[in-house]
Amino acid sequence: MDPEEREDEEQRRLEFELAKPKEGNFLKRRFFRLLQRNPESGKSNLNAFISLLVLFLVYVLNQADRLVLAVVLPDGMRCDSNKTQDCNVVNQTTSNSSSSSSACSPGDCIDVSETGQGLLTGPAFTVVYVLAGIPLAWFSDKKSRLAVLVIGITFWSLMVLLTGFVKNFWELLLARIGLGLGEATCNPVAYSLISDLFLPENRATALSAYSFGIYLGGATGYAFGALNQAVCWRWLFRSLGIVGFLMVFVVLLIIRDPGQQKDDTVKTIKPQKSDYTLKETAWHLVTCPPYLLLLLAGSVRNLPGYAIGGWLATFYKRDLDQDSEVYGRNVAIIVAIGGICGAAIGGFLSDRLGKKRPEAKAYVIAVSQILAAPTIIGTLLASNAHVSYFLLFTAYITAETWVGVAAAIVQDVCMPAIRSQASAVYIAVITIVGGFGPLVISSLLESSNDTLFGKCNKGVRNALVIIAPTFYVSSALLFIVVGFALKRQQAVMREEERTYLANATDENDELTEKEKSISLDSSGGNTHF
C-alpha cells in the first residue's frame, strides 16, 4: 500500500469513528455497524446491504414456493378436498368431484391419496434437497457462485410454473423433485456470498437477518394459499413461477460476486492443522458425544415441525371447516410474527444464559419444547377456530426458539476447522429425518383404525395431536441429555487444560533447573581454569 492509499484508509477509519453513534438503542448501533465502510476496499457496505436484501427476498420466495403446495392441496387441488367430515352426512361427494372451495373449473383437480400428500410435502422434496445441496455447495465454491444461484432460481421457478400445468400425481411428484433440486442451490450460495460481502464482526447479524426469510417465506406461502378462493390454484403456481423469473433479473442486476475474501479472523482462531481429511473429520464428529446427541435431538424435534407444516392447512380445512382464505390469512400472520419472535427470544435467552454456562443453551431449548407441547395440544383440540389460532401463535413463540440455538451449539462443540462440515452434516441429517414427518401422519391416516384416524373422525387432528407433543417432549428430554453432555465436555476440557498447564509448568521448572546447573557448571569450570 503506497503512502497516499494508507492516508486515505486512515481518513476513512477516522470518518467512521467520528460518525458512529456513541449512544443510542441497540438496533440503531447494530444497523450502523452493518452499513459501515469496509476499511480494506474503501467501499460502503450499503451495496452489501442491498445485496443482502435481494438474497433475503430470494429466500422468502424459496420458502413460499415449497410451502404453498401444502396450503392449497386440502382446498381445491386434491379431488377429494371438498368431502364433508360429518359422518352423519350420507351424500358425500366422490373422490373425482370438484372442490367448490376452489376457483378452478369443475373437475380441475389432482387425485392424491393421503400417502401421496405426505410424500409430496415431505421426502419427495427434502431428500432431493439435501442430497443435491452437498455437491452443489462444493460446485459453487469451485465455480461462479452467482451463476449457480441464477441457474438454481431459474430451474426451481420453472418447476413451480410447470406445477400449474400438471394433470396427475406423477407429474406433480416430478415437479416437486425438481423443485428440491433447484432450491438446493439457495442456502449454500447465499451463506457464502453473505460471508464475503460483510465484515467478520457483522456476519452474524447479516446471516440472522437472512434467516428470517424462513418465517416470512412461510407466511407468504400461506398468504398465496389464501388467494385460492379467488384464483385457481394453477394460476397461483404459475404466478409464483413468473415472480421467480423476474427475481433472476433482479439478482443479475444488483448482486455482484465479491470473490473469496481474505479473512484474517479465521487464521487467528484455527489450530495449526486447518485442513482435515474426510476420514479425520468423520472421526472427530463420531467421537464427540454432544454432537451425536444433538443430531438425535434435532432430528426428533424436526419431525413434528415438518408434520405440522405439511398437514396444518388440512387440519383447519377438515377439522375446523376453515377455507383457505381464512386459515391462509391467519396462519400467515402467526408464522411471520410468532416465528420471528420465537427465534429472537431463543437467541437472546441462550446468549445471556450461555455466557458462563454453555450447557444452558440446550436447557433453553428443552424448556421451550416442554412449554410448546400443551399449546400445540390446545391448538389441535380446540373446537373454536379463534382459540386454535391464538394457541397456535403461542405455540410458535415457544416451539420455534430451538432452530438458531441448536445451530449455535453445533458451532460450540466443534473445532473451527470442521464447523462448516459439521453444520452441513447436522442440517442434512435433521432435514432428511424431519422430511418424513408428513409421511408419518399420512401413514396413520391410511391405517386400518378408522375409528381414530378415519376422515369422518377428525383423523388429521388425532394424528397430529399424537405425533407433535410426543416428539416435542421427547426432544426436550434429549436436549437435557445434550446439556449434561456439554457440561461434561466442559469439565473434561478444564481438566485437560489444568493437566496441560501443570505439565508445561513442570517442564519449564525442569528446564530452568537444567539451565541453572549448566550455568553453575560453566561458572565453576571458568573459575577453575
Secondary structure as the mmCIF struct_conf table of DSSP 4:
data_model
#
loop_
_struct_conf.conf_type_id
_struct_conf.id
_struct_conf.beg_label_comp_id
_struct_conf.beg_label_asym_id
_struct_conf.beg_label_seq_id
_struct_conf.end_label_comp_id
_struct_conf.end_label_asym_id
_struct_conf.end_label_seq_id
HELX_RH_AL_P HELX_RH_AL_P1 PRO A 3 ALA A 19
BEND BEND1 LYS A 20 LYS A 20
BEND BEND2 LYS A 22 GLY A 24
HELX_RH_AL_P HELX_RH_AL_P2 PHE A 26 LEU A 34
TURN_TY1_P TURN_TY1_P1 LEU A 35 LEU A 35
HELX_LH_PP_P HELX_LH_PP_P1 GLN A 36 ASN A 38
TURN_TY1_P TURN_TY1_P2 PRO A 39 SER A 41
TURN_TY1_P TURN_TY1_P3 ASN A 45 ASN A 45
HELX_RH_AL_P HELX_RH_AL_P3 LEU A 46 VAL A 72
HELX_RH_3T_P HELX_RH_3T_P1 LEU A 73 ASP A 75
TURN_TY1_P TURN_TY1_P4 GLY A 76 MET A 77
STRN STRN1 ARG A 78 ARG A 78
TURN_TY1_P TURN_TY1_P5 CYS A 79 ASN A 82
TURN_TY1_P TURN_TY1_P6 CYS A 87 ASN A 88
HELX_LH_PP_P HELX_LH_PP_P2 GLN A 92 THR A 94
TURN_TY1_P TURN_TY1_P7 SER A 95 ASN A 96
BEND BEND3 SER A 97 SER A 97
HELX_LH_PP_P HELX_LH_PP_P3 SER A 98 SER A 99
TURN_TY1_P TURN_TY1_P8 SER A 100 SER A 101
BEND BEND4 SER A 102 CYS A 104
HELX_LH_PP_P HELX_LH_PP_P4 SER A 105 SER A 105
TURN_TY1_P TURN_TY1_P9 PRO A 106 GLY A 107
STRN STRN2 ILE A 110 ILE A 110
HELX_RH_AL_P HELX_RH_AL_P4 GLU A 114 THR A 121
TURN_TY1_P TURN_TY1_P10 GLY A 122 GLY A 122
HELX_RH_AL_P HELX_RH_AL_P5 PRO A 123 LYS A 142
BEND BEND5 LYS A 143 LYS A 143
HELX_RH_AL_P HELX_RH_AL_P6 ARG A 145 THR A 163
TURN_TY1_P TURN_TY1_P11 GLY A 164 PHE A 165
BEND BEND6 ASN A 168 ASN A 168
HELX_RH_AL_P HELX_RH_AL_P7 PHE A 169 GLU A 183
TURN_TY1_P TURN_TY1_P12 ALA A 184 THR A 185
HELX_RH_AL_P HELX_RH_AL_P8 CYS A 186 LEU A 197
BEND BEND7 PHE A 198 PHE A 198
HELX_RH_3T_P HELX_RH_3T_P2 PRO A 200 ASN A 202
HELX_RH_AL_P HELX_RH_AL_P9 ARG A 203 SER A 211
TURN_TY1_P TURN_TY1_P13 PHE A 212 PHE A 212
HELX_RH_AL_P HELX_RH_AL_P10 GLY A 213 ALA A 226
HELX_RH_3T_P HELX_RH_3T_P3 LEU A 227 GLN A 229
TURN_TY1_P TURN_TY1_P14 ALA A 230 ALA A 230
BEND BEND8 VAL A 231 VAL A 231
HELX_RH_AL_P HELX_RH_AL_P11 TRP A 233 ILE A 254
BEND BEND9 GLN A 260 GLN A 260
HELX_RH_AL_P HELX_RH_AL_P12 ASP A 264 ILE A 269
BEND BEND10 LYS A 270 LYS A 270
BEND BEND11 GLN A 272 GLN A 272
HELX_RH_AL_P HELX_RH_AL_P13 LEU A 278 VAL A 286
TURN_TY1_P TURN_TY1_P15 THR A 287 THR A 287
HELX_RH_AL_P HELX_RH_AL_P14 PRO A 289 ARG A 318
TURN_TY1_P TURN_TY1_P16 ASP A 319 ASP A 319
BEND BEND12 LEU A 320 LEU A 320
HELX_RH_AL_P HELX_RH_AL_P15 SER A 324 LEU A 353
TURN_TY1_P TURN_TY1_P17 GLY A 354 LYS A 356
TURN_TY1_P TURN_TY1_P18 PRO A 358 GLU A 359
HELX_RH_AL_P HELX_RH_AL_P16 ALA A 360 LEU A 381
BEND BEND13 SER A 383 ASN A 384
HELX_RH_AL_P HELX_RH_AL_P17 ALA A 385 ALA A 399
TURN_TY1_P TURN_TY1_P19 GLU A 400 THR A 401
HELX_RH_AL_P HELX_RH_AL_P18 TRP A 402 VAL A 413
BEND BEND14 CYS A 414 CYS A 414
HELX_RH_3T_P HELX_RH_3T_P4 PRO A 416 ILE A 418
HELX_RH_AL_P HELX_RH_AL_P19 ARG A 419 GLY A 434
TURN_TY1_P TURN_TY1_P20 GLY A 435 PHE A 436
HELX_RH_AL_P HELX_RH_AL_P20 GLY A 437 LEU A 445
TURN_TY1_P TURN_TY1_P21 GLU A 446 GLU A 446
BEND BEND15 SER A 447 SER A 448
HELX_RH_AL_P HELX_RH_AL_P21 ASP A 450 PHE A 453
HELX_RH_3T_P HELX_RH_3T_P5 LYS A 455 ASN A 457
TURN_TY1_P TURN_TY1_P22 LYS A 458 LYS A 458
HELX_RH_AL_P HELX_RH_AL_P22 GLY A 459 HIS A 528
#
